[in-house]
Amino acid sequence: MDPKIEEATGRVKEAAGALTGDEDLKAKGQAEQASAKAQQALDDVADKAKDAVKSAADAAEGVIDSVKEKLS
């Protein structure tokens, strides 16, 4: 499930639990929100890692091209 949808679902469950006095539902909603936020953070880290790897690969390619030019 998309983390944003999971977070929204968690909010609804938390609110429903609070309105009805169902502490289990409220806690489940809070747990879903926390899980969704953690997944979003992991997704952000993965995206940043991918960007860093791409930047490093691009830089390495530039160095290789430069060395090839000097050797030619």
C-alpha positions in Angstrom: 0.0 0.0 0.0 1.2 3.5 -0.7 2.6 5.1 2.4 0.5 8.2 2.0 -2.7 6.2 1.8 -1.6 4.1 4.8 -1.0 7.3 6.7 -4.4 8.7 5.8 -6.0 5.4 6.7 -4.2 5.5 10.1 -5.5 9.0 10.8 -9.1 7.9 10.1 -8.7 4.9 12.3 -7.2 6.9 15.1 -9.9 9.5 14.9 -12.6 6.8 14.8 -11.1 5.2 17.8 -11.0 8.5 19.7 -14.6 9.3 18.8 -15.9 5.8 19.8 -13.6 5.3 22.8 -12.0 2.2 21.1 -8.5 2.4 22.3 -7.4 -0.6 20.2 -8.6 1.1 17.0 -7.0 4.4 18.0 -3.6 2.6 18.7 -3.8 0.7 15.5 -4.3 4.0 13.6 -1.3 5.5 15.4 0.8 2.5 14.5 -0.2 2.6 10.8 0.7 6.3 10.7 4.1 5.6 12.3 4.7 2.7 9.8 3.8 4.9 6.9 6.1 7.7 8.0 8.9 5.2 8.4 8.3 3.8 4.9 8.3 7.4 3.5 11.6 8.1 5.2 13.1 4.8 3.8 11.9 5.7 0.4 13.5 9.2 0.7 16.8 7.6 1.8 16.6 5.1 -1.1 16.0 8.0 -3.6 18.9 9.9 -2.2 21.2 6.9 -2.4 20.2 6.3 -6.0 20.9 10.0 -6.8 24.3 9.7 -5.1 25.2 6.5 -7.0 24.2 8.2 -10.3 26.3 11.3 -9.6 29.3 9.1 -8.7 28.9 7.1 -11.9 28.6 10.3 -14.0 31.7 11.7 -12.3 33.6 8.5 -12.9 32.6 8.5 -16.5 33.8 12.0 -16.9 37.2 11.0 -15.4 37.4 8.0 -17.7 36.6 10.2 -20.8 39.2 12.7 -19.7 41.9 10.1 -19.3 41.0 8.6 -22.7 41.4 12.0 -24.3 44.8 12.5 -22.7 46.0 9.1 -23.8 44.9 9.6 -27.4 
